Amino acid sequence: MNWEQARKLLRIARPNAEHASAEHAPVVDARHELYAPPRAHSLCVASGKGGTGKSVVSASLGSIFAHKGRTLLVDADLGVGNAHILHNLCPQHSFVDVVEGRLSVREIRVPCRPQLDLLAGGSGVSRMAGLSAYELHLVAVGIESLEQEYRHVIVDSAAGISNQTIAFAAASDVVLIVTTPDVTALTDAYAFLKVLLQRRGEIVPLFVVNRATSEEEAEHVADRLRSVARKFLGREPRYAGWLPDDRHVVECVNARSPVVVRAEDAPFSQALLRLSVGLRAEFDRVQARGVGRSMLRSVGYTPGMR
C-alpha cells in the first residue's frame, strides 16, 4: 500500500470545536478442555501511540467489570508500566520478578479494590520491552494459571506495534483500540490495526474515539479510520463509541484514581459505562479462549530451549 496516501487520508481537521520458571508449556488437550472450568473473557485495550488515554480507559473498565465478576488487570506495558498509579498502588513486585525467576505470576498479584486484582509491569526497565520467547512464555504460563479464577481479564497494552504488544492483543478475545482525533493518533491506530490483522486475520477489532469534543467530531474521525482501513486493508474495525474531552479525567489521574470511582457522574464516566455495556455484549458473542492459554500457543518457545 502507499503509506503517504494513507497518511493524507487520515489527516483531518477538528470541527469548529479537541516463580515459576516454567520448563514446559501446559499440554493443550481438547478432551480436558471440555471439562475444565471456564476461562475469563479477555479484553486488550490498545493504541498505536502513547498518550491516547488507554490506561485511563483500562483502569475505569476494570473497576466497572469488577462489579459484574472478579476481574484481573494485566499491565502489559512490561517495561514502563503505570496501571498501578491509577489505582493508587505501589506494588513491591512486578513482571520483572517473574522474568528474572524470583517469583511466580501468582505471587506478584495485588488487590486494587473488591473483585479487582492487578499484575504490575516494570517501571523503567528497558529490557522488559523486548522479552525473549522463553521470557514471554514465563509470563503466559503465569497468566494461564490464574485465568480460570476470574470472569474478566483486562490487558492494558503497551503502545505501539512491538512483537510482544501484538502477541497480547492477538491472544485476547476482544481488542479495543483507543484513538483520539489527532492525526498522529489516528495514523498510528491504523498501523496497529494493520499489524494485528497480519497476525490474526479473523479478528474484528473495536475502536473508541477518546477526547472528542462532540459526537459529530467522533463520528467524523470514525468514518475516516474505517474508510482508510477499508481501502488499504479490505477490512475495517467496528466503531464502539466515543469518550468526551472531560476535565475530570486529569483531576482523577492526578488523584491516582479511576475516573468512574472518583467522578462517577462525570461525562467521561457515563460514556465509559455505555461503552462497557457494548463490550460485555461482545463477550457474549465470542468464546473465552484464555489470553494466557492463547499466548502459549503462539509465542514460539520450544521447551528445553532458551
N, C-alpha and C positions, 0 to 999 in steps of 0.2 A: 504494500500500500504506500501511498505518498504521504509521509508524515507531516510535511508542511501543509498539505491540503487539509489534513485533519485538524492541525492547529488553527488554521484560519477559520474553519467551520465552527470550531469551539469558541472562538473569540467573540464574546458577547458584551454588550453594554448593559448596565443596570437600568431598569426603567427609572423613571424620574425619582423615585425614592432611593443598601448594603447590608534410704541409701540403698539404695538398691541398685547395685551395679548389675544390671540385667545382662546375663550372658546369652540368653536366648529369648526371642520373641515368643509370646504365647502362641500355641498352636491353634489356628482358627479352624474349628471343626463344625461344619454346618449342623451335624446331629446334636452337638452340645448347645449350639446357639438356639435351637428350638426350645430348650428347657431352661435356658439362662434367664435370670431376672432382666427386665427391660433396661436398656441403657438410656441415659439422659439425651434429650434432644439438644443439639449444639447449634449455636449461632456465632458466627465470626463477624465482628464489627471491624471493618477495614477501611482503608483510604489509600489513595495513590500518593499523598504527600502529608507531611505533618501540619498541624495547626487547623485542621478542619473541625475539631471538636469530637473526634472519635472516642477518646477516653471519657469525655463528659457524657456522651451518649451511653457508652458501656456501663458506667457507674450507675446511672439512673435506671437503665434497663435491668441491671442486676437487682436493684432494690425493688423494682416493680415485680419482676418474676418471682422474687423470694416470697411474695405474698401468696403465690399460687403453688409453691412447692420448693423444696430445698434446691438451692442454686449455687453453682461453683463459678467464680470469676477467675479466669486464667489470664494473667498478664503475659502475653506472648511477645511483648517488646522486651526480649530477654536481656538485652544489654543496657537499655535506657528506660526501664520500667517506671511508670508513675501512677499506676492504678491505685496503689496503697495510699497515695496522698489524698485522693478524692474521697477516701473513707477514713481519713484522719488516723492512719496506722503508721507505725514504724517497725515493720517486720524485722526480726533478728536474722531470719534465714530466707533464702530465695532459691530460684532455679540454679544459681551459681553453685550452691552446696550440693545439688543433685549431680550436676555435670562433673564436679570435682570429687565425687564419690563419698562425701561426708554424711549425707542424709538422703532419705528416700523422699519422693514427692509427697507422700502422706505426712512426713514429718515436717515439711515446710508449710503445710496448710494452716491458715489462721482465720478465725471468725471475724467477720466485719460487723454483722448485726444478726438478729434472729433469722435463721434459714439461709444465710448468705455467707459463704466462705471464699477466701482468696488464696491463690497461688501467685506469689510475687515474683516479678522479674528482677534481674540485677540492676543496679544503679551505677552507671558509669563504668561498665565492664565491657570493653570493646570486643574482646574475643567471643562474647556471647552472641554477637550479631552474625557470626558465621560458624555455626557448630558443624562438626563432622557428622557423618551419617550415624556413627556409633553414639555420639553425644545426643543427637536428636532422637535416636532410638531410646535412650535412657529416659528422656522427657516423656516420650509417647507411652512407654511401659508404665510409668508412674501415673499418668493421667488415666490410662486404660484401667488401672487397678482401682480407681476411685469412681469412675463414671456411673456405675450401677447404684451408687448411693445417692444419686441426685436425679432431680427431674429435668433440670436445665443446666447446660454448661455454656457460659458466655466467654468467648475468646476475644480479648481486647488486643487486636493485632498491632504489630509494628507497621509503621507507614512504609510505603514503597513496594518493590516487587522482587525482593530477595528470594532465594530458593526456600528458606525456611518460613518466610512470611506466606508465600504461596502454598507451602505444604500445609500449614494450619488452615488456611482458607479452603483448600481443596478437600480437606478431610472433614469439614463441617457440614452439617445438614443444610443450613441456610447461611447465605452470605449477604450481609448488608453493607454496601459501600456508602460511606459518608462523604459528600462533596459540599462545596459552597458555590455561590455564584461567581467567584473569582476564576478567571480564565486558567490560571495555573492549577488550581484545584480540580477544575473540570477536565483539563487535558490529562492530568495525572490519574484521575479516576478512569478515564478511557484506557490509559496504558495498563492500569491494574486489571481492568476488565479483559483486555486483550490477552494478557499473560495467564490469567486464571482460566479462561476458556481454552487456551492451548493445553493446560494441564488437565482440566476436567470439562470436556466438551459438552456434557449433557446438562450441566447445572444452569439454572436461570437465576442469576444474582438479582437482588433487590438493591435499590439505591434511594437515599433520602437527601434532600437538599437542606442543608443547615444554614443558619444565619441569613435566611431570606427576609427581605423587608416586607414582602407581601405574597399572597398566594399566586398572584399574577406573575411576579418575578420568578417564583419557584417553578411554575408551570413552563415558563419560557426556557429556563435552564434545563428542565427535564426533557422538553421537546428537542433541544439542541443535542443533548447527550444521546438520546435514543436515535435521533436521525443519523448522527455520525457513526454510531455503532452499527446501525442497520446498513449503512452504505459501505463501510470498510470491513466489517466482520460478518455481515449476513445474519447477525443476531442482535438482539437488544435486551438490556436489563429491564426489569419491571420497576416502575416508579412506585415507591411505598409511601410517599408523602413528604411533607416539609416541616421544618422547625424554625420558629421565628428568631430574629436577631433580638435578644432579650437581655436587658441589663442585669437581671437576676443571675444569669449564668456566671458572669465574672465575680459577682458577690459571693456566690456559693463556692466557686473554685478557690477563692481567697480564704474562705472559711473552712476549706477542706471537707466539703460535704456534697453528696449528690443533690442536684437541683430538686428532684422530686421529694427529697426528705426535708430540706431546709425551706424550700419555697414551693410547696405543693400546689398552690393556686396560681403560680406564675404561668404566663402564656407558654413558655417552653415546656413546663411540666405537663400542662394539659395536652399539648401537641404530642409529647412522648407517650402519654397514656393512650392516645388514639393509635399511635404507631405500634405500641405493644400489643394491642388487640389484633392488628393485622399480622404481626409476627407469630402470635400464638396460633392464629388460623393457618399460617404457613406450616407450622409444626404438625398440625393435624393432617396436612396433605402429604407429608413425607415420612418415611420410616426412619426411626432413630438408628443410625449406624454406629455411633460412638466415635467421637473425634480421636480419642487415643487409639482405639482399635483400627480405625481407618488409616491413621498415620503409620502404624506398624506395618501396614501392607504396602506403604509407598515410599518410605524414607530411603530404601536402597541399602540397608545394612544387612550383611551376611553374618550370622552367628559365628563366632570364633575369629572374626576379622575386626581390626580397629584402625 
